[in-house]
């Protein structure tokens, strides 16, 4: 799946050429024209719980498409969490345990072999962005909750707890250990369950296999967990170098702001909500944020809209009762 035609995404071309070299079929699905909340009004049944992502039904529809051909699908969930890490915790571990020479020599060997610095994770980039006044894209506490609802449910404290980094006992790989033990992994796996996809398809997550996770948490981060070095080395002679050595390219353009900028999606153009929603959310404040926000923070402000659509489907089928 790629983001064409809205975003020029070359990864689908690389996947097609690699599949052709192996003689296996490859079907590319273009997601660029899929609009937020599209198809939610025609769901055969409401989602089992409210969802946060306005593109959820489109993502799940791809699994229903896969189910026409197979009963098992492999995912890449967990790969970045254990194979694309930062060097600072490991260098600190070496410095504390074996002295400065060990840390410096390990860093020097990596720089000589890879001709670049490893990602250190020292906060230099984020600090520079703050210095030049670039707005952080980390979600802040939503300003549109009704005061009584916010106070009764202690939402500010719960928000802070939910977004806090959990302590990690791992001596040199705290980030991977924390990511494998927080709610992210559980939510990813639950979201692909048949309860959500609505089809008989069993996802398998090789990178989340407990045996592999235990092994990867023992591997020295430098060089093996720098930019997926271990995975790249393991694929010598299997993947073409064009793919194997290709740099990890971050997503620079998100579909949601692009859909808003093009005029294809108007986030604030929503019917007046039910009294129940209005008891939770100050709709006037929310609408102002939906009109003014032009970046990926818009996802956070769309959560009440997602709840509104979900409750509409629940009322339509009359299968769930809710109260607060």
Secondary structure as UniProt FT lines:
FT   TURN            4..6
FT   HELIX           11..22
FT   TURN            32..33
FT   TURN            36..39
FT   HELIX           40..42
FT   TURN            54..55
FT   HELIX           56..66
FT   TURN            67..69
FT   STRAND          72..75
FT   TURN            77..78
FT   HELIX           79..83
FT   HELIX           88..98
FT   HELIX           100..114
FT   HELIX           124..131
FT   TURN            132..133
FT   TURN            143..144
FT   HELIX           147..152
FT   TURN            153..154
FT   HELIX           155..163
FT   HELIX           174..181
FT   HELIX           183..191
FT   HELIX           194..197
FT   STRAND          202..205
FT   HELIX           206..208
FT   HELIX           210..216
FT   TURN            217..218
FT   HELIX           221..224
FT   TURN            227..228
FT   HELIX           229..234
FT   TURN            235..238
FT   HELIX           241..244
FT   HELIX           255..261
FT   TURN            262..263
FT   TURN            267..268
FT   HELIX           275..278
FT   TURN            279..280
FT   HELIX           283..292
FT   TURN            296..297
FT   HELIX           298..301
FT   HELIX           303..317
//
